[in-house]
Amino acid sequence: MGRPDPVHVVVWMRDAPPPPDDPRSRVLDRLRELEADSAVDDVSVRVWGRYVDPPADAPANEAGPIQARIAEFEAWADREGHSLEPAFGRCERTTMVSTDRREVIRLPLQCLAVYAGDRLVGVFPSSTGSGAETVADCVRRLEAGDVVDAPDMD
């Protein structure tokens, strides 16, 4: 029995690739296996830095690509009763050339965004009133084939 919509997983990772013994490498390897086994239709990897400015009030087409994704993740979290905190923590930073402080979002080392068709159905890590939803939780759900049908994610 096929899925009604293709399942696509976007893996967001910090700039540098993880060393071979890093758990992030194992996640990538396992996701590639799930793709090869047709448990998911597509896995892609995107890179981000350590921090990003919060999404501006400007329309998404005027924001940077990472800010647009953060805005999409925040909208999903609001809609589904989830929170991106503490993985996407807001903090203030200064630069070497200025003592002015500005708010930034600290990005996690690894994040999985799961789509059913064009619809975002899950962001990992995230949290709910009942606890955290980790990257490992997402992989377990993908292995079980229940990510799209999971009550928390529809």
N, CA, C and O atoms as a DFTB+ gen file, in Angstrom:
616 C
 N C O
     1  1       0.849      -1.168       0.000
     2  2       0.000       0.000       0.000
     3  2       0.892       1.227       0.000
     4  3       1.731       1.378       0.888
     5  1       0.726       2.111      -0.983
     6  2       1.552       3.303      -1.097
     7  2       1.043       4.430      -0.226
     8  3      -0.115       4.434       0.192
     9  1       1.909       5.378       0.042
    10  2       1.537       6.566       0.807
    11  2       0.759       7.508      -0.101
    12  3       1.014       7.554      -1.304
    13  1      -0.186       8.258       0.457
    14  2      -0.946       9.197      -0.365
    15  2      -0.072      10.320      -0.921
    16  3      -0.302      10.787      -2.037
    17  1       0.929      10.757      -0.154
    18  2       1.848      11.806      -0.590
    19  2       3.273      11.316      -0.401
    20  3       3.564      10.593       0.552
    21  1       4.164      11.708      -1.307
    22  2       5.565      11.327      -1.109
    23  2       6.123      11.959       0.168
    24  3       5.802      13.099       0.503
    25  1       6.953      11.206       0.865
    26  2       7.578      11.684       2.097
    27  2       9.008      12.108       1.765
    28  3       9.814      11.328       1.259
    29  1       9.285      13.367       2.070
    30  2      10.592      13.957       1.799
    31  2      11.169      14.444       3.124
    32  3      10.483      15.109       3.900
    33  1      12.428      14.112       3.379
    34  2      13.101      14.541       4.604
    35  2      14.243      15.474       4.221
    36  3      15.111      15.126       3.420
    37  1      14.225      16.666       4.810
    38  2      15.326      17.611       4.627
    39  2      16.126      17.614       5.922
    40  3      15.594      17.897       6.996
    41  1      17.404      17.297       5.803
    42  2      18.308      17.279       6.942
    43  2      19.078      18.595       6.935
    44  3      19.838      18.876       6.009
    45  1      18.875      19.392       7.970
    46  2      19.612      20.643       8.136
    47  2      20.754      20.380       9.093
    48  3      20.547      19.830      10.175
    49  1      21.980      20.776       8.698
    50  2      23.156      20.526       9.526
    51  2      24.042      21.760       9.565
    52  3      24.024      22.589       8.655
    53  1      24.818      21.862      10.641
    54  2      25.805      22.926      10.746
    55  2      26.822      22.806       9.625
    56  3      26.981      21.733       9.044
    57  1      27.517      23.902       9.316
    58  2      28.472      24.024       8.204
    59  2      29.355      22.815       7.941
    60  3      29.384      22.298       6.824
    61  1      30.069      22.363       8.951
    62  2      31.043      21.301       8.760
    63  2      30.379      19.939       8.834
    64  3      29.520      19.708       9.685
    65  1      30.776      19.025       7.939
    66  2      30.225      17.671       8.041
    67  2      30.685      17.014       9.340
    68  3      31.798      17.264       9.803
    69  1      29.841      16.186       9.922
    70  2      30.215      15.550      11.187
    71  2      31.304      14.506      10.968
    72  3      31.381      13.897       9.901
    73  1      32.141      14.303      11.976
    74  2      33.131      13.225      11.888
    75  2      32.414      11.875      11.847
    76  3      31.262      11.777      12.269
    77  1      33.079      10.839      11.345
    78  2      32.429       9.528      11.173
    79  2      31.809       8.942      12.436
    80  3      30.805       8.236      12.342
    81  1      32.367       9.210      13.610
    82  2      31.829       8.624      14.836
    83  2      30.747       9.487      15.476
    84  3      30.254       9.157      16.555
    85  1      30.372      10.582      14.830
    86  2      29.353      11.501      15.333
    87  2      27.959      10.903      15.095
    88  3      27.713      10.345      14.026
    89  1      27.046      11.006      16.063
    90  2      25.689      10.480      15.875
    91  2      24.983      11.074      14.651
    92  3      24.117      10.423      14.066
    93  1      25.338      12.292      14.263
    94  2      24.710      12.899      13.077
    95  2      25.035      12.114      11.820
    96  3      24.203      12.024      10.918
    97  1      26.226      11.547      11.745
    98  2      26.593      10.710      10.594
    99  2      25.730       9.463      10.549
   100  3      25.288       9.043       9.479
   101  1      25.489       8.868      11.720
   102  2      24.644       7.665      11.776
   103  2      23.215       7.990      11.341
   104  3      22.571       7.186      10.668
   105  1      22.719       9.171      11.726
   106  2      21.376       9.586      11.296
   107  2      21.335       9.699       9.778
   108  3      20.415       9.187       9.139
   109  1      22.330      10.368       9.201
   110  2      22.371      10.497       7.738
   111  2      22.434       9.137       7.057
   112  3      21.721       8.890       6.084
   113  1      23.291       8.254       7.571
   114  2      23.409       6.917       6.989
   115  2      22.076       6.175       7.063
   116  3      21.655       5.550       6.090
   117  1      21.419       6.245       8.210
   118  2      20.142       5.534       8.372
   119  2      19.073       6.113       7.452
   120  3      18.291       5.364       6.867
   121  1      19.032       7.444       7.317
   122  2      18.058       8.055       6.410
   123  2      18.303       7.633       4.966
   124  3      17.353       7.406       4.216
   125  1      19.566       7.526       4.572
   126  2      19.885       7.060       3.210
   127  2      19.427       5.613       3.018
   128  3      18.958       5.249       1.940
   129  1      19.563       4.781       4.073
   130  2      19.068       3.401       3.996
   131  2      17.548       3.387       3.844
   132  3      17.008       2.618       3.049
   133  1      16.866       4.229       4.599
   134  2      15.402       4.301       4.497
   135  2      14.979       4.771       3.112
   136  3      13.962       4.320       2.585
   137  1      15.743       5.659       2.532
   138  2      15.454       6.112       1.167
   139  2      15.669       4.965       0.174
   140  3      14.848       4.754      -0.718
   141  1      16.763       4.230       0.328
   142  2      17.048       3.099      -0.559
   143  2      15.979       2.019      -0.435
   144  3      15.662       1.342      -1.413
   145  1      15.420       1.854       0.774
   146  2      14.372       0.858       1.015
   147  2      12.974       1.384       0.694
   148  3      11.986       0.683       0.912
   149  1      12.882       2.607       0.180
   150  2      11.612       3.263      -0.164
   151  2      10.717       3.538       1.041
   152  3       9.509       3.713       0.885
   153  1      11.295       3.579       2.234
   154  2      10.518       3.967       3.416
   155  2      10.240       5.471       3.380
   156  3       9.233       5.938       3.912
   157  1      11.140       6.217       2.752
   158  2      10.931       7.630       2.443
   159  2      11.271       7.814       0.972
   160  3      12.062       7.059       0.408
   161  1      10.673       8.813       0.364
   162  2      10.873       8.999      -1.069
   163  2      12.126       9.780      -1.416
   164  3      12.716       9.577      -2.478
   165  1      12.536      10.679      -0.520
   166  2      13.686      11.515      -0.841
   167  2      14.301      12.054       0.450
   168  3      13.589      12.414       1.388
   169  1      15.617      12.103       0.482
   170  2      16.360      12.713       1.576
   171  2      17.324      13.716       0.955
   172  3      18.071      13.383       0.035
   173  1      17.303      14.935       1.459
   174  2      18.259      15.935       0.994
   175  2      18.914      16.594       2.200
   176  3      18.358      16.608       3.298
   177  1      20.088      17.132       1.980
   178  2      20.855      17.759       3.062
   179  2      21.069      19.219       2.718
   180  3      21.457      19.559       1.601
   181  1      20.812      20.076       3.691
   182  2      21.041      21.512       3.573
   183  2      21.954      21.930       4.712
   184  3      21.994      21.280       5.758
   185  1      22.677      23.000       4.510
   186  2      23.652      23.461       5.498
   187  2      23.247      24.826       6.025
   188  3      22.776      25.682       5.276
   189  1      23.437      25.017       7.322
   190  2      23.257      26.332       7.920
   191  2      24.389      26.572       8.908
   192  3      25.151      25.658       9.221
   193  1      24.497      27.790       9.393
   194  2      25.554      28.147      10.333
   195  2      25.125      27.903      11.763
   196  3      24.228      27.104      12.034
   197  1      25.779      28.605      12.674
   198  2      25.478      28.458      14.095
   199  2      24.330      29.363      14.526
   200  3      23.543      29.007      15.404
   201  1      24.239      30.542      13.897
   202  2      23.217      31.522      14.251
   203  2      22.592      32.088      12.988
   204  3      23.200      32.074      11.917
   205  1      21.364      32.587      13.127
   206  2      20.695      33.305      12.037
   207  2      19.851      34.402      12.672
   208  3      19.349      34.258      13.787
   209  1      19.707      35.494      11.941
   210  2      18.802      36.538      12.407
   211  2      17.386      35.983      12.385
   212  3      17.052      35.177      11.517
   213  1      16.548      36.406      13.333
   214  2      15.154      35.941      13.316
   215  2      14.477      36.338      12.008
   216  3      14.845      37.338      11.392
   217  1      13.488      35.556      11.587
   218  2      12.755      35.928      10.372
   219  2      12.177      37.333      10.535
   220  3      11.573      37.657      11.558
   221  1      12.370      38.139       9.533
   222  2      11.873      39.516       9.588
   223  2      10.367      39.541       9.357
   224  3       9.766      38.541       8.967
   225  1       9.778      40.694       9.604
   226  2       8.353      40.852       9.332
   227  2       8.077      40.972       7.838
   228  3       6.922      41.043       7.418
   229  1       9.147      40.994       7.033
   230  2       8.983      41.091       5.577
   231  2       8.387      39.785       5.040
   232  3       8.489      38.746       5.693
   233  1       7.776      39.831       3.873
   234  2       7.250      38.606       3.268
   235  2       8.350      37.559       3.094
   236  3       9.520      37.896       2.916
   237  1       7.957      36.288       3.148
   238  2       8.923      35.189       3.082
   239  2       9.809      35.269       1.846
   240  3      10.969      34.863       1.901
   241  1       9.290      35.785       0.726
   242  2      10.105      35.836      -0.490
   243  2      11.212      36.887      -0.389
   244  3      12.095      36.932      -1.245
   245  1      11.176      37.733       0.645
   246  2      12.232      38.721       0.838
   247  2      13.213      38.303       1.923
   248  3      14.246      38.949       2.091
   249  1      12.923      37.254       2.656
   250  2      13.815      36.760       3.704
   251  2      14.866      35.862       3.064
   252  3      14.686      35.377       1.947
   253  1      15.973      35.645       3.787
   254  2      16.974      34.699       3.316
   255  2      16.415      33.286       3.376
   256  3      15.410      33.052       4.046
   257  1      17.047      32.341       2.690
   258  2      16.507      30.974       2.641
   259  2      16.419      30.302       4.011
   260  3      15.471      29.560       4.269
   261  1      17.374      30.545       4.880
   262  2      17.313      29.920       6.207
   263  2      16.248      30.610       7.046
   264  3      15.519      29.948       7.785
   265  1      16.150      31.915       6.944
   266  2      15.101      32.628       7.670
   267  2      13.723      32.174       7.202
   268  3      12.804      32.040       8.009
   269  1      13.579      31.939       5.905
   270  2      12.297      31.453       5.381
   271  2      11.965      30.081       5.966
   272  3      10.809      29.813       6.291
   273  1      12.970      29.207       6.104
   274  2      12.726      27.884       6.692
   275  2      12.355      28.023       8.161
   276  3      11.442      27.344       8.633
   277  1      13.046      28.888       8.887
   278  2      12.729      29.087      10.307
   279  2      11.297      29.598      10.442
   280  3      10.556      29.146      11.314
   281  1      10.908      30.535       9.584
   282  2       9.527      31.048       9.608
   283  2       8.541      29.910       9.335
   284  3       7.496      29.827       9.981
   285  1       8.869      29.035       8.384
   286  2       8.014      27.878       8.083
   287  2       7.939      26.952       9.291
   288  3       6.858      26.475       9.638
   289  1       9.081      26.693       9.938
   290  2       9.105      25.827      11.113
   291  2       8.285      26.438      12.241
   292  3       7.531      25.731      12.910
   293  1       8.424      27.749      12.462
   294  2       7.673      28.418      13.524
   295  2       6.171      28.365      13.253
   296  3       5.383      28.149      14.175
   297  1       5.770      28.560      11.997
   298  2       4.342      28.485      11.652
   299  2       3.812      27.072      11.908
   300  3       2.706      26.908      12.423
   301  1       4.598      26.051      11.550
   302  2       4.193      24.667      11.815
   303  2       4.038      24.457      13.319
   304  3       3.040      23.898      13.773
   305  1       5.040      24.911      14.096
   306  2       5.001      24.721      15.550
   307  2       3.771      25.400      16.151
   308  3       3.093      24.814      16.995
   309  1       3.481      26.618      15.729
   310  2       2.295      27.332      16.232
   311  2       1.015      26.570      15.884
   312  3       0.125      26.425      16.722
   313  1       0.929      26.096      14.666
   314  2      -0.260      25.403      14.185
   315  2      -0.483      24.080      14.912
   316  3      -1.620      23.687      15.173
   317  1       0.614      23.398      15.235
   318  2       0.525      22.051      15.812
   319  2       0.667      22.016      17.328
   320  3       0.630      20.940      17.924
   321  1       0.828      23.171      17.957
   322  2       0.986      23.190      19.408
   323  2       2.353      22.722      19.875
   324  3       2.488      22.210      20.986
   325  1       3.355      22.891      19.048
   326  2       4.724      22.523      19.390
   327  2       5.528      23.791      19.652
   328  3       5.047      24.902      19.431
   329  1       6.737      23.612      20.118
   330  2       7.671      24.712      20.300
   331  2       9.010      24.306      19.699
   332  3       9.395      23.138      19.759
   333  1       9.710      25.260      19.127
   334  2      11.049      24.972      18.614
   335  2      12.109      25.135      19.705
   336  3      13.263      24.748      19.522
   337  1      11.709      25.706      20.834
   338  2      12.629      25.865      21.969
   339  2      12.795      24.507      22.642
   340  3      11.843      23.728      22.619
   341  1      13.886      24.184      23.214
   342  2      15.093      24.982      23.322
   343  2      16.066      24.795      22.162
   344  3      17.085      25.484      22.108
   345  1      15.780      23.880      21.229
   346  2      16.743      23.602      20.151
   347  2      17.046      24.839      19.307
   348  3      18.191      25.062      18.913
   349  1      16.028      25.631      19.036
   350  2      16.201      26.875      18.292
   351  2      16.112      28.017      19.298
   352  3      15.112      28.733      19.349
   353  1      17.157      28.181      20.093
   354  2      17.133      29.155      21.169
   355  2      17.431      30.566      20.694
   356  3      18.315      30.780      19.865
   357  1      16.691      31.519      21.224
   358  2      16.954      32.928      20.917
   359  2      17.917      33.475      21.959
   360  3      17.784      33.203      23.152
   361  1      18.879      34.243      21.495
   362  2      19.857      34.845      22.395
   363  2      20.341      36.158      21.786
   364  3      20.054      36.469      20.630
   365  1      21.072      36.912      22.580
   366  2      21.634      38.162      22.090
   367  2      23.123      37.978      21.869
   368  3      23.800      37.281      22.625
   369  1      23.626      38.627      20.804
   370  2      25.042      38.534      20.460
   371  2      25.582      39.909      20.108
   372  3      24.842      40.811      19.715
   373  1      26.876      40.043      20.259
   374  2      27.565      41.240      19.797
   375  2      28.539      40.818      18.704
   376  3      28.795      39.628      18.517
   377  1      29.074      41.788      17.989
   378  2      30.079      41.478      16.966
   379  2      31.414      42.043      17.418
   380  3      31.480      42.780      18.402
   381  1      32.463      41.704      16.712
   382  2      33.788      42.214      17.043
   383  2      33.893      43.711      16.774
   384  3      34.730      44.389      17.371
   385  1      33.054      44.231      15.885
   386  2      33.147      45.647      15.518
   387  2      32.138      46.523      16.240
   388  3      32.164      47.744      16.084
   389  1      31.257      45.932      17.020
   390  2      30.238      46.727      17.693
   391  2      29.844      46.073      19.010
   392  3      29.822      44.848      19.128
   393  1      29.538      46.899      19.986
   394  2      29.055      46.360      21.265
   395  2      27.531      46.280      21.291
   396  3      26.937      45.827      22.269
   397  1      26.905      46.729      20.197
   398  2      25.446      46.622      20.114
   399  2      25.045      45.158      20.145
   400  3      25.643      44.312      19.479
   401  1      24.027      44.885      20.927
   402  2      23.522      43.513      21.029
   403  2      22.333      43.356      20.095
   404  3      21.501      44.255      19.970
   405  1      22.265      42.212      19.447
   406  2      21.116      41.933      18.583
   407  2      20.657      40.510      18.834
   408  3      21.442      39.627      19.177
   409  1      19.356      40.318      18.653
   410  2      18.792      38.996      18.865
   411  2      19.088      38.112      17.656
   412  3      18.967      38.539      16.508
   413  1      19.473      36.884      17.940
   414  2      19.699      35.875      16.911
   415  2      19.054      34.572      17.372
   416  3      18.692      34.418      18.538
   417  1      18.921      33.656      16.448
   418  2      18.437      32.308      16.772
   419  2      19.622      31.363      16.657
   420  3      20.282      31.304      15.619
   421  1      19.889      30.623      17.727
   422  2      20.924      29.590      17.722
   423  2      20.325      28.362      17.041
   424  3      19.274      27.873      17.455
   425  1      20.979      27.871      16.014
   426  2      20.468      26.745      15.247
   427  2      21.025      25.425      15.787
   428  3      22.181      25.369      16.205
   429  1      20.221      24.377      15.781
   430  2      20.718      23.085      16.278
   431  2      21.760      22.484      15.337
   432  3      21.839      22.843      14.162
   433  1      22.551      21.567      15.874
   434  2      23.563      20.883      15.058
   435  2      22.917      20.123      13.908
   436  3      23.466      20.057      12.808
   437  1      21.746      19.550      14.172
   438  2      21.039      18.791      13.145
   439  2      19.540      18.926      13.386
   440  3      19.069      18.900      14.523
   441  1      18.814      19.069      12.300
   442  2      17.360      19.197      12.359
   443  2      16.780      18.433      11.180
   444  3      17.321      18.485      10.076
   445  1      15.689      17.730      11.407
   446  2      14.986      17.038      10.326
   447  2      13.640      17.713      10.110
   448  3      12.866      17.902      11.048
   449  1      13.375      18.073       8.860
   450  2      12.073      18.610       8.468
   451  2      11.431      17.561       7.571
   452  3      12.004      17.181       6.550
   453  1      10.255      17.095       7.943
   454  2       9.582      16.023       7.216
   455  2       8.378      16.617       6.481
   456  3       7.554      17.318       7.068
   457  1       8.300      16.322       5.206
   458  2       7.221      16.816       4.351
   459  2       6.442      15.645       3.784
   460  3       7.022      14.624       3.415
   461  1       5.124      15.793       3.715
   462  2       4.248      14.881       2.986
   463  2       3.757      15.699       1.801
   464  3       2.956      16.621       1.960
   465  1       4.242      15.357       0.617
   466  2       3.984      16.223      -0.524
   467  2       4.673      17.551      -0.264
   468  3       5.865      17.586       0.042
   469  1       3.934      18.640      -0.385
   470  2       4.491      19.973      -0.123
   471  2       4.214      20.457       1.286
   472  3       4.582      21.580       1.632
   473  1       3.577      19.642       2.101
   474  2       3.135      20.054       3.439
   475  2       4.136      19.615       4.500
   476  3       4.479      18.437       4.600
   477  1       4.604      20.592       5.302
   478  2       5.490      20.287       6.424
   479  2       4.668      19.576       7.494
   480  3       3.666      20.106       7.975
   481  1       5.103      18.366       7.863
   482  2       4.365      17.585       8.854
   483  2       5.156      17.310      10.124
   484  3       4.620      16.723      11.064
   485  1       6.415      17.722      10.172
   486  2       7.187      17.522      11.381
   487  2       8.521      18.227      11.346
   488  3       9.175      18.298      10.305
   489  1       8.923      18.751      12.499
   490  2      10.240      19.361      12.687
   491  2      10.848      18.719      13.924
   492  3      10.231      18.691      14.989
   493  1      12.042      18.213      13.776
   494  2      12.743      17.539      14.870
   495  2      14.137      18.118      14.986
   496  3      14.855      18.119      13.986
   497  1      14.567      18.608      16.127
   498  2      13.901      18.555      17.410
   499  2      12.855      19.651      17.570
   500  3      12.949      20.734      16.992
   501  1      11.868      19.322      18.371
   502  2      10.854      20.284      18.807
   503  2      10.336      19.762      20.145
   504  3      10.753      18.704      20.618
   505  1       9.431      20.513      20.737
   506  2       8.898      20.045      22.015
   507  2       7.410      20.332      22.101
   508  3       6.873      21.208      21.423
   509  1       6.774      19.563      22.959
   510  2       5.352      19.728      23.233
   511  2       5.200      19.822      24.743
   512  3       6.185      19.731      25.476
   513  1       3.992      20.001      25.201
   514  2       3.754      20.024      26.639
   515  2       4.134      18.715      27.297
   516  3       4.412      18.680      28.495
   517  1       4.150      17.629      26.522
   518  2       4.455      16.319      27.098
   519  2       5.914      15.911      26.934
   520  3       6.295      14.828      27.380
   521  1       6.742      16.747      26.306
   522  2       8.163      16.404      26.203
   523  2       8.773      16.766      24.867
   524  3       8.160      17.438      24.038
   525  1       9.982      16.307      24.685
   526  2      10.750      16.615      23.476
   527  2      10.515      15.576      22.393
   528  3      10.272      14.402      22.675
   529  1      10.590      16.028      21.162
   530  2      10.567      15.168      19.981
   531  2      11.946      15.308      19.351
   532  3      12.259      16.355      18.784
   533  1      12.770      14.280      19.439
   534  2      14.154      14.355      19.009
   535  2      14.341      13.880      17.568
   536  3      13.424      13.338      16.953
   537  1      15.539      14.094      17.051
   538  2      15.898      13.570      15.731
   539  2      15.792      12.047      15.752
   540  3      15.305      11.447      14.794
   541  1      16.244      11.422      16.835
   542  2      16.146       9.960      16.954
   543  2      14.688       9.506      16.942
   544  3      14.373       8.469      16.357
   545  1      13.791      10.269      17.579
   546  2      12.360       9.942      17.532
   547  2      11.854       9.953      16.095
   548  3      11.090       9.079      15.685
   549  1      12.291      10.951      15.341
   550  2      11.861      11.042      13.944
   551  2      12.320       9.818      13.157
   552  3      11.540       9.231      12.407
   553  1      13.573       9.436      13.327
   554  2      14.097       8.271      12.600
   555  2      13.311       7.019      12.972
   556  3      12.980       6.218      12.099
   557  1      13.007       6.841      14.262
   558  2      12.209       5.670      14.682
   559  2      10.830       5.681      14.019
   560  3      10.345       4.639      13.580
   561  1      10.204       6.847      13.946
   562  2       8.888       6.943      13.303
   563  2       8.983       6.636      11.810
   564  3       8.123       5.951      11.258
   565  1      10.021       7.139      11.163
   566  2      10.200       6.840       9.744
   567  2      10.400       5.344       9.537
   568  3       9.857       4.770       8.593
   569  1      11.178       4.710      10.412
   570  2      11.400       3.269      10.319
   571  2      10.086       2.508      10.469
   572  3       9.869       1.491       9.811
   573  1       9.213       3.011      11.339
   574  2       7.927       2.359      11.581
   575  2       6.884       2.722      10.525
   576  3       5.816       2.114      10.461
   577  1       7.203       3.714       9.700
   578  2       6.273       4.124       8.653
   579  2       5.101       4.939       9.152
   580  3       4.090       5.043       8.457
   581  1       5.207       5.528      10.348
   582  2       4.044       6.231      10.891
   583  2       4.231       7.741      11.042
   584  3       3.428       8.388      11.714
   585  1       5.258       8.310      10.439
   586  2       5.469       9.757      10.612
   587  2       4.293      10.561      10.106
   588  3       3.790      11.428      10.821
   589  1       3.850      10.303       8.913
   590  2       2.782      11.108       8.327
   591  2       1.466      10.877       9.050
   592  3       0.655      11.796       9.169
   593  1       1.246       9.668       9.531
   594  2      -0.022       9.365      10.189
   595  2      -0.002       9.619      11.697
   596  3      -1.022       9.453      12.365
   597  1       1.150      10.020      12.238
   598  2       1.249      10.229      13.677
   599  2       0.327      11.390      14.096
   600  3       0.313      12.426      13.432
   601  1      -0.438      11.232      15.181
   602  2      -1.363      12.261      15.591
   603  2      -0.696      13.617      15.846
   604  3      -1.279      14.660      15.550
   605  1       0.523      13.604      16.393
   606  2       1.222      14.851      16.683
   607  2       1.634      15.590      15.416
   608  3       1.921      16.786      15.466
   609  1       1.668      14.902      14.292
   610  2       2.285      15.489      13.110
   611  2       1.292      15.792      12.003
   612  3       1.713      16.270      10.949
   613  1       0.038      15.552      12.169
   614  2      -0.933      15.844      11.104
   615  2      -1.593      17.168      11.334
   616  3      -2.439      17.581      10.541
